[in-house]
Amino acid sequence: IVDDQVIYFKKLYEVVNNHDNGEELKNFFINNYGNFLNLNNGISVMHKYGYYGQYYHDVGIFLDDNPYIIVVLTKEANNNYKTIINDVSKKIYKLHLLYKWK
């Protein structure tokens, strides 16, 4: 499942950057509704979330100088998924800055 999400978001990134309507498509995915990956640090995040019962998932690509994809799949939808996803996102961002992952 994680591999599939990475494939989808790589393709989304390619389409956004290489097609005439890419900017319009990008705007559909950049929003704050349900976007608990967003760190409010000025970096845009294209994301897609979903939930069902106890499951909550958020997948996104951070559009900084070295874009990266993050996939968070959790069974915490009925509890504190907002905090969990945002905490994971913060930790990944710190590693991203430290190692300059590509």
N, C-alpha and C positions, 0 to 999 in steps of 0.2 A: 504494500500500500504506500509506504513512504517513497519507494523508488518511482512509482507511478506519479505521485505528486511532484517530485523533482522533474520528471520528464515533462509534465504539463506546464510547469512554471518556466522551464527553459524555453519551451515552445512559445509560451505567452510573451516572454522577454524578446525572443526573436521577432515575433509578429509586431509587437509594439515598436520595435526599433527599425523595422525594415519594410513597413507597409504604409500606404497613403493614409489609412484610417487608424494608424497605430496610436496616435495621441488620444483619439476618442475612446478607443478600447482601454487604454491605460487609465483614463478617467473613471471608467466603470469599476475598476479594481482598486483605485485609490479612494478610500473612504474610511471614516472612523467608526462606522456602524459595525459593532462586533469585532473591531480590530484591536485585540488586546496584545498583538505583537508590537504595535506602534509605540515608540519610546518618546514621542513628542520632542525629538531632538533636531528637527529640521530635515530629516531624511524621509523621503516618501517611501511608503510600503504598499505595493500591490498585494492584495490578499483575498482569500476566500475562506470563509468559515462555514461550519456545519455542525449541527447537533441533532441527536436523537436519543431520547431517554437519558441514560447516564453518560453518554458519549458526547464529547465536545472536541472539535478539531479546528485548528487554524493553521493555514499555510500561507506563506508570503515570500516575497522577494524584496529585499532592501535595496533601494536604488542609489547607493552611494558610489564613490569612485571605483570600488571593487564590489559590485553587487553580489549578494549571497541569498540563498534560499533557506528558509527555516520551515520545518514541518513539526507541529506539536499535535500529538494525538493523545487524548486523555479520557479517562472514565470519570472525571470529576464534574460533569455538567450540572449535577444537582448540588454541588458544594461551592468551592471557591475557584472555579476554573479561570475567572478573570485574573486573579492574583497569580495563579500557577503559570498561566501562559505568559503573562507579562514578566514574571521573574525569570522564566526560561529564556525569554527574548533578551532580557538585560544581560544575562550571563553569556549567551552566545555573542552578543554585540561586543562585550568586553574581550572575549577570545578573538573575535574578528579583528578588533583594533590591535591587539597584542601581536597576532601572527600575520596580519594583512592577508588573510585567506582570499583566494580567488575562486 
